[in-house]
Amino acid sequence: MRPSRNLLLLLAGWVLLGFIATVARLLDWQYGLQISFLFWTTIVFLLLITLLDGFASRWRPKLKVERQLDPYLALSVRQSVFIKVTNQTSLKG
C-alpha cells in the first residue's frame, strides 16, 4: 500500500505548520498557542483520514483477471493471448 500524492502533500503541509508553531512558541508570538493547537488538531484529522483510507482500500473489491492461451507454448513463435479484466463493482446494478 503506497501513500497517495495528496496525502504526502498534506503531511508536508503539516510539517511546515509544525515548524511555524515551533518558531511561534520560541519567539513568544501572540498567536503561538493557537498555531500549536491547530498543529495538534490537524494531526488528529490526518491520522483519522489515513486510517479510514487504509481500511477503505482493504474492503475495495479486487479485479478479476482471466487469461486464455493455446495449450502449447512454442519458443520464437508468435501466439495470441486473450486477457479479460473484470471490475466486480461495475457489475452491480
N, C-alpha and C positions, 0 to 999 in steps of 0.2 A: 504494500500500500504506500503510494507516494503522495506527499502533500501537494495540493494544487498551487498554482501561481498566486491566486488570490489570498490563500492562507499565508503564504510566505510574505506577501506584501503587508498583510495585517500584522504579522509578527514583527516585521521591520519597523512599521509604524509604532508598535508597542515599545520596541527597544528605544526608538527615538523619544517617545513620550517619557520613558523611564530616565533617559539622560536629562531631559528638560526638568523632570521632577527632582532629580538629584541636584542639579545646579540651582534650582529654585530654593531648595531647602538649605543648601550650603550658603547661599547668598542672602538668606532671610528675606526673600521676596514676599510681597504682600499676599499673593495667591499661591504660595508654596504648598500649603496644606490641601487646597482644592485640587491642585495638579497631582499631588500624591494620591489623593482619594480617587481621582479619575484614572490614574495609573493602575491601582489595585482593582478598581471596578472593571476596567477593560480586560484584565487578565482573567477574571472570573467568567466574563462573557465569551472570551476567546476559547477558554477551556471547555465551556459548555457547547459552543458551536463545533469545536473539534471533535468532542465525544459524540455528539449527535450525528455528525457527518461520518465518523468511523462506523458507528452502529448501522447507519442507513446503507453504507456500502456493503456491509456483510449480508443484509437482507435483500439486496438487489438480485433479481434472478440472473442466472448465468446464461450465456449464449449456448445454443445447441448447434454443434458442428457435425456435419456428415460428409464423408469423403467416399467417392466411388472411383475405382480404377480397375484396370484389367487385372485378372488373377495372376498374370505373369509379369515379371519385370526384366526386360532385356536391356543390357548395357548399350549405350550410344544409339538408342532408338527412341525417336520422339513418340510420346503417348499422350493422350488427353486424360485429364483428371477433372472430375466434376466435384466441386465443393459447394455445399449448401449450408448457409449460416442462418439460423432462425432465432429471432428475439422473442422469448416467451411472453413478454408484456404486450407486444403488438397483436398477439392472437386473442387477447381478452376482448370481448365485445361488449 
